[in-house]
């Protein structure tokens, strides 16, 4: 059975059949038919519009499922490494020795997946043409050809959760003041960066919002206003992305509901 939107085409066919019956009984005129045809055209337009909306919902759900998978990996890793989370990498290439402990190389084996380095070495880097945990189905750059030195990411770790280039140092899960409201992992624009913040690299692929993994391991969708920071174009927030304090412009201001920084006064250079 074919569908238009969520309604089967057979339903529309029955409407047409009903019109034929009416014609046979009452001798419908051409004028009556011309009145009914725009109504049917409007119905079809509405159904196709709903079909597009339903597609977006399915894509958002698939992306959120990816986030759930990544959250499991991060939680299992933290369980094994005294509550530490991995870092984001140094952008020297996904196979650079310094990035052996970056999230994209250390978390995938927990999920039964190959590391990102392995995928690039085998000539099968994740792209939007492939399905899987690396890609959001709402991708638009379908012709990208990433390389080790210019990789492609659609997900990223929160840059405020670690000291760049340092493993097993600085940030631990048990130091989070409010893990249920603190970002760990998020969606990333289609670019070569593996980490994000409230200033850069935040996206609104899904109905004006984005999917996130939080410090307690749950994943959820948030609107742009929930996670953007002052320097982010289009953001109305007065909170600065690099201010982890409790001042009016700080990430731990009492009016801020969701946090990029793990606790008040946190800093990636010394914690």
URQUI-V669131 format. One record per run of one state. SS is the DSSP state (helix for helix, strand for strand, loop for the rest). FROM is the first residue (numbers start at 1). TO is the last residue. Records with the same first field share a line. If there is no record, write none. Layout:
SS->FROM-TO + FROM-TO
//
This chain:
loop->1-2 + 5-6 + 27-29 + 81-83 + 85-86 + 88-96 + 100-101 + 107-107 + 112-115 + 122-146 + 148-149 + 151-152 + 162-171 + 176-178 + 192-194 + 197-205 + 207-208 + 215-218 + 228-258 + 260-271
strand->3-4 + 7-8 + 84-84 + 87-87 + 102-102 + 147-147 + 150-150 + 153-158 + 172-172 + 182-191 + 195-196 + 206-206 + 209-214 + 219-223 + 259-259
helix->9-26 + 30-80 + 97-99 + 103-106 + 108-111 + 116-121 + 159-161 + 173-175 + 179-181 + 224-227
//
